[in-house]
Amino acid sequence: MLLQKFSVNRNLLLHVGLSLSLSFFIIFFKIPTLFLHGIFTYIHPDNASSGVRAAIRRPDGSNSGSGLEGYRNLSSTGAAEIRKRTKSKDKEKVEFDESKAQIFRLKLDENHLQTRIYFKEYRDGFTFSFVGISCLLLQFFLGASEDSGVWGNGMFVPLLFAIFAGCKLFVSLGKVALEKSASRSLDRQLSLLFGVCGFLFGLLTCSSFSPFILDFDLDQISGLGTFFVAMLMGCFSGFLFIPATKIARCFWLGTDQIRCNLEMVYCGWFSRMILYASQVTLFFTTLLWIKPLAEIFINKNIGGSAIEHMLNEIENDDRLAGNIGFSKADFAKLRLWCLALCGFLQIIAVRQNLQMYLNEALLSWYQRLHAGKVPELDFSRAKVFLHNHYLCVASLQFFAPPALVLLFFGLSQISISSLEGTSLASFILSCSPLIKKVPLLMAWWIVSVMSIYTSVTIVLYRRGVLYVS
């Protein structure tokens, strides 16, 4: 009897056990903090003196009563006294450089991360995302059991975790995008502009012109569903602008495109491979759903009836496209695997991107230090402090997009056919076009938006329009 109940409710018990054990494991061992452990951050030492120390001082032997008499004495002194003052000034300059030109490198640990703003959002988003992705992966391997019913099937567990984690990350990205102190006003204005453009493109995507542009079947989505999809696309277009520009800047530094020859700034060979692979998969995956380009990879002579095969041979006899490539089924699998690989590589690259984000402040300090005889380090000190202060903001911006890609990808692969004929699933089945097609569209849209932003930003760095300072 007990074995029979276990066999009926096997999927539900496995999902509940996995979610509880994985949540306990992540929270107890502090995996979100451990994920960033060992990354180097930089701080300036505190000034030892109580007041502000002048860079250039007047010699001790000057007996000037008023300010006017002081200037008169400077202008009427002899050559020997002038040389003495010059040496004193040079000495003071050297002392100033040695006292101010210091920076410390520290390894990130739990105590450092907990004091940063948005640490709670990063920790919760990390936890719920990995639990949701794990439950979706388990559901993919277990499949749907038609004999277990709605509750015994356990499908609602990964659905709830994935939707909750996606909403959590979406709200966190929105809060970070609206944070005035975490970004420039120009970046927020551009985010708003690109958000409106994304909303208009979303309306175009759900219209009758979509089959000519994208390889998505969105005919069943209309009315309120169209507005919902367009709003999501517009929000992601605006929210992902600042994270994408940061990723592009980290790629520019990590691959040493500026040729600074500082081993502490750029990455090693393995980290460079991850950065290059993540950018290449972003760009390649974006092209796989654009219809004129996607037809190049499909061999129309594979599959279909004999008449269709003959017509395709006559029509595509003189063209390379259509005669080579994958079958439609294999090409659909290839696109899905590339989408999953893209999200996976972006998560792996989070540590490298975060290290380059912190190294950007180190590079700024180094450039200001060697810019002149008397370096102006106020800007670099402020940049080091801000990059250290907004550490978890950058971690959230680097982690949320690939996590959302994997969550949307997992939701698109869940089959709800086993819920048909049940009273509890009436609402879900009424929204089946949104559940089946919109998550895959959102996963591709996040990848494509990140690819466009990062590629354009890297080109602007290459052309010298933008520069790292």
C-alpha positions in Angstrom: 0.0 0.0 0.0 2.8 2.4 0.9 4.7 1.5 -2.2 1.6 2.1 -4.3 1.2 5.6 -2.9 4.8 6.3 -3.4 4.6 5.2 -7.0 1.6 7.4 -7.6 3.1 10.5 -5.9 6.7 9.8 -6.9 7.2 13.1 -8.8 5.6 15.2 -6.1 7.8 13.6 -3.4 10.9 14.0 -5.4 10.2 17.7 -6.2 9.5 18.5 -2.6 12.5 16.6 -1.3 14.8 18.3 -3.9 13.5 21.8 -3.2 13.8 21.4 0.6 17.2 19.8 0.6 18.6 22.1 -1.9 17.3 25.2 -0.1 18.7 23.9 3.2 22.1 23.2 1.5 22.3 26.7 -0.1 21.3 28.5 3.0 23.3 26.5 5.5 26.6 26.5 3.5 26.0 30.1 2.3 26.5 29.2 -1.4 25.7 32.8 -2.7 28.5 34.2 -0.6 30.8 31.2 -1.4 30.1 31.8 -5.1 31.9 35.2 -4.8 34.5 34.1 -2.3 38.1 34.9 -3.2 37.4 37.8 -5.6 39.8 40.7 -5.0 38.5 44.1 -4.1 40.5 47.3 -3.5 40.3 50.0 -0.8 42.3 53.1 0.1 43.9 53.3 3.6 42.5 55.8 6.0 44.5 59.0 6.4 46.6 59.0 9.6 46.6 62.7 10.1 43.6 64.4 11.7 43.4 67.4 9.3 44.1 68.1 5.6 47.7 68.2 4.8 48.9 70.8 2.3 50.9 69.6 -0.7 53.1 72.6 -0.8 54.2 74.5 2.3 55.9 77.8 2.9 59.5 77.4 4.4 59.7 77.8 8.1 62.2 80.7 8.0 59.8 83.2 6.4 58.8 86.0 8.7 55.9 87.5 6.9 53.4 89.4 9.0 50.6 90.0 6.5 49.7 88.4 3.2 51.0 91.4 1.3 54.3 91.4 3.1 54.7 87.7 2.4 54.4 88.2 -1.3 56.9 91.0 -1.2 59.4 88.9 0.7 59.0 86.1 -1.9 59.7 88.4 -4.7 62.7 90.1 -3.1 64.6 87.0 -1.9 67.9 85.9 -3.2 68.8 83.1 -5.6 70.1 80.8 -2.8 66.8 81.1 -0.8 64.8 80.4 -4.0 66.8 77.2 -4.6 66.3 76.2 -1.0 62.5 76.6 -1.3 62.5 74.7 -4.6 64.1 71.7 -2.9 61.7 72.0 0.0 58.7 71.9 -2.4 60.1 68.9 -4.3 60.5 67.1 -1.0 56.9 67.9 0.0 55.7 66.6 -3.3 57.5 63.3 -2.9 56.1 62.9 0.6 52.5 63.6 -0.7 52.8 61.0 -3.4 54.0 58.4 -1.0 51.3 59.0 1.5 48.4 59.2 -0.9 49.4 56.7 -3.6 48.5 53.6 -1.6 45.9 51.0 -2.2 45.1 47.7 -0.5 43.9 44.5 -2.1 41.5 42.3 -0.1 39.8 39.0 -0.7 36.0 39.1 -0.5 34.5 37.1 2.3 31.1 36.9 4.1 31.7 39.9 6.3 32.5 42.2 3.4 29.5 41.1 1.3 26.9 41.4 4.0 27.7 45.0 4.5 27.1 45.9 0.8 23.8 47.2 -0.4 21.5 44.8 -2.4 23.2 41.8 -0.8 19.8 40.5 0.3 18.4 40.8 -3.2 21.4 39.0 -4.6 21.3 36.2 -2.0 17.5 35.6 -2.4 17.7 35.7 -6.2 20.6 33.3 -6.2 18.8 30.8 -3.9 15.4 30.8 -5.5 16.9 30.7 -9.0 19.0 27.6 -8.4 16.1 25.8 -6.7 13.8 26.7 -9.5 16.3 25.7 -12.2 17.0 22.4 -10.4 13.2 21.6 -10.1 12.7 22.4 -13.8 15.7 20.1 -14.7 14.2 17.3 -12.5 10.8 17.7 -14.2 12.5 17.6 -17.6 14.1 14.2 -16.8 11.1 12.7 -15.0 8.5 13.8 -17.5 4.7 14.1 -16.9 2.9 11.2 -15.3 -0.7 11.0 -16.7 -1.8 8.5 -14.0 -0.8 10.6 -11.0 -3.2 13.5 -11.4 -2.4 17.2 -10.9 -1.0 16.9 -7.4 0.8 13.6 -7.7 2.4 14.8 -10.9 4.3 17.5 -8.9 4.4 19.9 -11.9 3.2 22.8 -9.9 6.3 22.7 -7.7 8.8 23.7 -10.4 6.2 26.1 -11.9 5.8 28.0 -8.6 9.5 28.1 -7.9 10.4 29.2 -11.4 7.7 31.9 -11.6 8.6 33.2 -8.1 12.3 33.3 -8.9 11.7 35.0 -12.2 9.5 37.6 -10.5 12.1 38.1 -7.8 14.9 38.7 -10.3 12.6 40.9 -12.4 11.8 43.2 -9.5 15.4 43.3 -8.3 16.6 44.4 -11.8 13.9 47.1 -11.8 15.0 48.4 -8.4 18.6 48.5 -9.5 17.7 50.2 -12.7 15.8 52.9 -10.9 18.5 53.4 -8.2 19.8 57.0 -8.8 23.1 56.6 -7.0 24.1 53.3 -8.8 24.2 54.8 -12.3 24.5 58.0 -14.2 21.4 60.0 -15.3 22.4 59.5 -18.9 22.4 55.7 -18.5 18.9 55.9 -17.0 17.6 58.1 -19.8 19.0 55.7 -22.4 17.4 52.8 -20.5 14.0 54.5 -20.7 14.5 55.2 -24.4 15.4 51.6 -25.2 12.6 50.4 -23.0 10.1 52.3 -25.2 11.8 50.9 -28.3 11.5 47.4 -26.9 7.8 47.9 -26.2 7.2 49.0 -29.8 9.1 46.0 -31.1 7.1 43.7 -28.8 3.9 45.0 -30.4 5.4 44.4 -33.8 6.5 40.9 -32.7 2.9 39.9 -31.8 1.5 41.3 -35.0 1.0 39.7 -38.4 4.5 40.9 -39.5 6.2 38.6 -37.0 6.5 35.5 -39.2 8.5 37.4 -41.7 11.1 38.5 -39.1 11.2 35.9 -36.3 10.7 32.2 -36.2 8.1 32.3 -33.4 4.5 31.1 -33.7 2.6 33.8 -31.9 -0.7 33.8 -33.8 -2.8 32.7 -30.8 -1.6 35.6 -28.7 -3.8 38.7 -29.1 -5.5 41.5 -27.1 -4.3 41.6 -23.5 -1.7 38.9 -24.1 -0.1 41.1 -26.8 0.2 44.1 -24.4 1.6 41.8 -21.7 4.3 40.4 -24.0 5.2 43.9 -25.3 5.4 45.2 -21.7 7.8 42.4 -20.7 10.0 43.0 -23.8 10.1 46.7 -23.1 11.0 46.3 -19.4 13.8 43.8 -20.2 15.1 46.2 -22.9 15.3 49.0 -20.4 16.5 47.0 -17.4 19.3 45.2 -19.2 21.0 48.2 -20.8 23.2 49.1 -17.8 24.2 45.4 -17.0 25.0 44.9 -20.7 27.3 47.9 -20.9 29.0 46.8 -17.7 29.6 43.3 -19.2 31.0 44.9 -22.3 33.4 47.0 -20.3 34.4 43.9 -18.3 35.0 42.0 -21.5 37.1 44.9 -22.8 39.3 44.9 -19.7 39.4 41.2 -19.2 40.7 40.4 -22.7 43.3 43.3 -22.3 42.1 45.2 -25.4 43.6 48.4 -24.0 47.0 46.7 -23.8 47.7 48.0 -20.3 50.2 45.2 -19.6 49.1 45.0 -16.0 48.7 41.4 -14.8 46.5 42.6 -11.9 43.9 44.1 -14.3 43.3 41.6 -17.1 42.3 37.9 -16.9 44.3 34.7 -17.4 43.9 32.5 -20.4 41.1 30.3 -19.0 39.0 33.3 -17.9 39.5 34.9 -21.3 38.2 31.8 -23.0 35.1 32.0 -20.9 34.6 35.7 -21.8 35.1 35.0 -25.5 32.8 32.0 -25.5 30.0 33.8 -23.6 30.1 36.6 -26.2 30.2 34.4 -29.2 27.3 32.2 -28.0 25.3 35.4 -27.2 25.7 36.6 -30.8 25.3 33.2 -32.4 22.1 32.3 -30.5 20.5 35.6 -31.4 20.8 34.8 -35.1 19.2 31.3 -34.8 15.7 32.8 -34.4 15.9 35.4 -37.2 14.1 33.9 -40.1 16.2 34.9 -43.1 19.3 33.7 -41.4 17.8 30.6 -39.8 16.9 29.2 -43.2 20.5 28.8 -44.0 20.9 26.1 -41.4 17.9 24.1 -42.5 18.0 21.5 -45.3 14.6 21.5 -46.9 15.3 18.3 -48.7 15.2 16.3 -45.5 11.7 15.1 -44.4 8.4 15.8 -46.1 6.7 13.9 -48.9 8.2 13.0 -52.2 6.3 15.8 -54.0 7.6 18.4 -51.6 11.1 17.0 -51.9 11.0 17.3 -55.7 9.6 20.8 -55.5 12.4 21.9 -53.1 15.0 20.4 -55.3 13.7 22.3 -58.4 13.4 25.6 -56.4 16.7 25.4 -54.6 18.8 23.8 -57.3 21.0 26.8 -57.9 21.1 28.0 -54.3 23.3 26.7 -51.4 20.7 27.6 -48.8 18.1 24.9 -48.5 20.3 22.1 -49.8 22.6 21.7 -46.8 22.2 21.9 -43.1 20.0 20.2 -40.4 16.5 18.9 -40.5 13.9 21.1 -38.9 13.6 18.9 -35.9 17.4 18.8 -35.4 17.7 22.5 -35.9 15.0 23.1 -33.3 17.0 21.0 -30.8 20.2 22.9 -31.7 18.6 26.2 -31.0 17.4 25.1 -27.6 20.8 23.7 -26.7 22.5 26.9 -27.7 20.1 28.9 -25.6 20.7 26.8 -22.6 24.5 26.9 -23.2 24.4 30.7 -23.5 22.7 31.0 -20.0 25.1 28.5 -18.5 28.2 30.3 -19.9 27.0 33.6 -18.7 26.6 32.3 -15.1 30.1 30.9 -15.2 31.4 34.3 -16.4 29.8 36.1 -13.4 33.0 35.8 -11.3 35.2 37.0 -14.2 32.9 40.0 -14.9 32.8 41.0 -11.3 36.5 40.8 -10.9 37.0 43.0 -14.0 34.4 45.4 -12.6 36.5 45.8 -9.5 39.7 45.9 -11.5 38.3 48.9 -13.4 38.7 51.0 -10.3 42.3 49.7 -9.9 43.1 50.8 -13.5 41.6 54.2 -12.8 43.7 54.6 -9.7 46.8 53.5 -11.7 46.1 56.0 -14.5 45.6 58.9 -12.2 48.7 58.0 -10.2 51.0 58.2 -13.2 49.2 61.1 -15.0 51.5 63.8 -13.6 54.0 64.9 -11.1 51.3 65.8 -8.6 48.5 63.2 -9.1 44.9 64.0 -8.6 43.6 60.9 -6.9 40.3 62.2 -5.7 38.4 60.8 -8.7 40.1 57.4 -8.4 39.5 57.3 -4.6 35.8 57.9 -5.2 35.7 55.3 -8.0 37.4 52.7 -5.8 34.9 53.4 -3.0 31.9 53.3 -5.3 32.9 50.0 -7.0 33.5 48.5 -3.6 30.2 49.9 -2.3 28.0 48.7 -5.2 29.7 45.3 -5.4 26.4 43.3 -4.8 24.6 45.6 -7.3 27.0 44.5 -10.0 26.8 40.9 -8.9 23.0 41.0 -9.2 23.2 42.7 -12.6 25.6 40.0 -13.9 23.7 37.1 -12.4 20.1 37.9 -13.1 20.0 37.9 -17.0 21.5 34.4 -17.4 19.4 33.1 -14.5 16.2 34.5 -16.2 17.3 32.9 -19.5 17.5 29.4 -17.9 14.3 29.9 -16.0 12.3 30.9 -19.1 14.0 28.1 -21.0 12.9 25.6 -18.4 9.4 26.9 -18.4 9.1 26.6 -22.1 10.1 22.9 -22.0 7.4 21.9 -19.4 4.5 19.9 -21.1 1.0 20.7 -19.6 -0.8 18.1 -21.7 -1.2 15.9 -18.6 -3.3 18.6 -17.0 -6.0 18.5 -19.6 -9.4 17.4 -18.3 -8.8 18.5 -14.8 -10.8 21.3 -13.1 -7.8 22.8 -11.3 -6.0 23.4 -14.5 -8.7 25.4 -16.3 -7.0 28.7 -15.8 -3.6 27.3 -16.8 -5.0 25.7 -19.9 -6.8 29.0 -20.9 -3.4 30.7 -20.8 -1.6 27.8 -22.6 -0.3 29.9 -25.5 1.4 32.2 -23.0 2.9 29.3 -21.0 4.1 27.4 -24.1 5.5 30.2 -26.3 6.1 33.3 -24.3 8.9 31.9 -22.0 10.9 30.8 -25.1 10.4 34.2 -26.6 11.5 35.9 -23.4 14.6 33.8 -23.1 15.6 34.6 -26.7 14.8 38.3 -26.2 17.0 38.6 -23.1 19.9 36.9 -25.0 19.3 39.1 -28.1 19.1 42.3 -26.1 22.3 41.5 -24.2 24.0 40.6 -27.5 23.0 43.9 -29.2 24.0 46.1 -26.3 27.3 44.4 -25.6 28.3 44.2 -29.3 27.5 47.8 -30.0 29.4 48.9 -26.8 32.5 46.9 -27.7 32.4 48.4 -31.2 32.3 51.9 -29.7 35.3 51.0 -27.5 37.1 49.7 -30.5 36.4 52.9 -32.5 37.6 55.1 -29.6 34.2 56.7 -29.0 34.1 55.2 -25.5 37.1 54.5 -23.3 37.7 53.1 -19.9 39.0 55.6 -17.3 
